């Protein structure tokens, strides 16, 4: 069952093996121009403090019915070092170097889990994307009226290109739900809530996601930022 969960939740998260944007300077919001919606969301979650982060640790958990799956990562973004920890193995690698097949598999999992944790920042980190927006739309799970920001990835690059994500956010630019659409399909592949917002050294992280049935939960534990 763990393998099935692994395959299911390593769905189409696009990411590059080398993402220097994660280390670029993240200054305070500019006053010279109006921020885009993507920028406003990212800064709401503390994007301007990212360049202060030396290390982030997290455990990615999936509860699906009575089944539980988890994996842990330690990431040092300043030098691109990632350590992947499971109950039976530990894999360390530098994302700026060529990866072997084992490291590549670990990095695919890291990209997936990091996206769930840091999606507001990925809005600004990722390249080759197109944004579109909608106002006062009905969110798929809560049926609340929210605004929507859609990020669509280009046809090339990353592990699974061409996917789209609909982020439903409130007037405070806080994400409340999101939809993943594989291959930019018009129909949702999955939809999840964004809950339990916590703050770590001025960076806000959503630590709980649930589907519409509340039978499947994706959440983070053992969170540490320094």
C-alpha positions, 0 to 999 in steps of 0.5 A: 500500500505504501508504494501505491500511496507513493505513486499517487502522491508523486503526481505531476509536480513540476520542478527542475533539478537545478533551481537557482531561483530558490537562492535569489535575493528576496527583498521586501515588496517594492513600492515602485509598482503594484505587485502581481497577484502571485507576488502578493500571495508569496509575500503574504507567506513571508517570501521576503524572509526566505533568503534568511533560511539556512535549513528547513526540515519537514516530514511529509505525511499521507493518511488515506483511510487507515493507511499511513505513509511518511518521509522526511527531508532536510534541505539546506537551500543556500548550498542546494543540499538535500537529505532524504530520510526513510525508515530504511535508508538515508540519501544525500545529494546536491541538487546542483550536481548530476544525480544518479537514478537513486538520487533522481528518484529521491529528488522527484519525491522532494520536489513533490513534497516541497511543492505542497509545503512551499507552493506560494513561493514556487509561484515566483521561483518557477520559470516557464509558467503562465498565470491567469486569474478569476474573481469571485468564483466558487471554490470546489470543496467549501463552495465559498466565493473566492478569487482564483490564481491559475499557474500553468507550466510550459510543455518542456522542462522539469519532471512532469511538464504541462500541468496546471494548478488553481489556487483559491484565495481569500481577500487577504491573499491566503490560499484556502483550496487548490486544484491540480489538473494533470496536463492542464486538463479542464477537469480536476485531477485532485482538490484539497483544502489548505488548513492549519497555517503556522508561522516559523521565523516569519515564514507562514506554512500550511500544514494540513490538506484534506480532500472533499471526503476528509478520508485523505489527509496530507500534512506536515510534521517535524517542521523546523526552520533555522 
